[in-house]
Amino acid sequence: MPKGTEKPGALNGAAGSSQDGRSDINISLVRGGPFYRAQEAVRLLDANRWNLGRRITVGFAVAWAPLVILTALFNPHALRGLLSDYSINVRLLFAIPMLLVGQVVMENLFRKIVRHIGEAELLTASDASRLDQTLISLIRLRDSMIPEAVIVVLSYVRVTAMYHNVMSIAYPWAVAGMGVAVHLSPAGWYFAAVSQFVYQFLLYISLWKWFLWAAFFFRLSRLDLQIVPTHPDRHGGLGFLGMSPLAIAPTTFVACAAIGATWRTQILRGGLHLMDFKIPAVILALVILIIAFGPLAFFIPKLAQLRRQGILQYGILGQIHSTEFHQKWVQHRAGHEKEFLNAPEISALIDFESSFENIEKLQPFPFDKGALVALLISIALPMLPVVLAEIPLIEVLKGLLSALK
């Protein structure tokens, strides 16, 4: 069957597992598209392995190494400036490999979630077939040339803007000439046309795959999920979805590192101050949290309704059970006091109370604290160099130590 039209079968049988026990390689919203197929064609990756080491090496060879070579050939005095340029090296030596690693993280988490949906039998047979059809549609969209063509255009729009950015900041290694005759050096042109494009393209590809993930969650939330209000995860059995923001954590880490590098440069070279970025930093954190946790909001109406129904339904059952218990052991206890401690109704009443407590504490938002902490770290850690650009490290450490007292 042609690629992009295969039926995933993720929710039929063994959650999309093949007969040899391996996960069905087609259950993926990451492995696909023209860029992926191009990498397959040149054997940078294959269906069973991501070959991260090889791909990262190629990324360095394409995006960073030529800058060093061109600078050494045409502007050797600026070579040290290039090698110590934090803003550039963050994008090329850190962001590119992190984005490639992020593809693996997103792939693995998606498969775990799809597999769990099947193993936990959260869908009826008919809804499982509907979700398989959704996966087929998303895989076709994943393999379409149009989204990645748009990404290429957007990336080169950013590259065009990069020309003016490089000229305004005037990196010594990226420019040649002086005064009105200043222009981009060969290394500057390569950075704008190739290196920056590679970084932008990988970043937008990651965001595109996350959009496919969000679309999957939206479709899933519209199905008749077999959830129960007494589930011990206090999310009706959907608590496992709370780990999904981890899939975009590497991408947010990269975005924050690049933005932080720009802010650091503006502080060190542009005369700005740390507090000038207070509002942008708050907005950045809010946008990232909305993007990461937004897909989980699709399940809020269903879980909120589940909680309301559970309180009513189990409230009726509790009323019946409590009334029977009250009549037997309070109103008509005479002559049966010695039997009370061994009465099975006591244990049943305690168990029911625990179940009803789970319903009352059911959280409509399938939130995971670990995922939130990881995401906050991915936002805060890349901003540390921005703080250190204005506040010495020793002062930061003293502030942290004083806060612990």
Buried (B, 14 or more C-beta within 10 A) or exposed (E): EEEBEBBBBBBBEBBBBEEEEEBBEBBBBBBBBBBBEEBEEEEBBEEEEBBBEBBBBBBBEBBBBBBBBBBBEBBEEBBEBBEEBBBBBBBBBBBBBBBBBBBEBBBBBBBBBBBBBBEBEBBEEEBBBBBBEBBBEBBEBBBBEEBBEEBBEEBBEBBEEBBEEBBEBEBBBBBBEEEEEEEBBBBBBBBBBBBBBBBBBBBBBBEBBBBBBBBBBBBBBBBEBEBEBBBEBBBBBBBBBBBBBBBBBBBBBBBBBBBBBBBBBBBEEEEBEBEEBEEEBEEBBEEBBEBBBEBBBBBBEBBBEBBBEBBEEBEEEBEEBBEEBEEBBEEEEEEEEEEEEEBEBEEEBEEBEEBBEBBEEBBBBBBBEEBBEBBBEBBBEBBEBBBBBBEEEEEEEEEEEEEEE
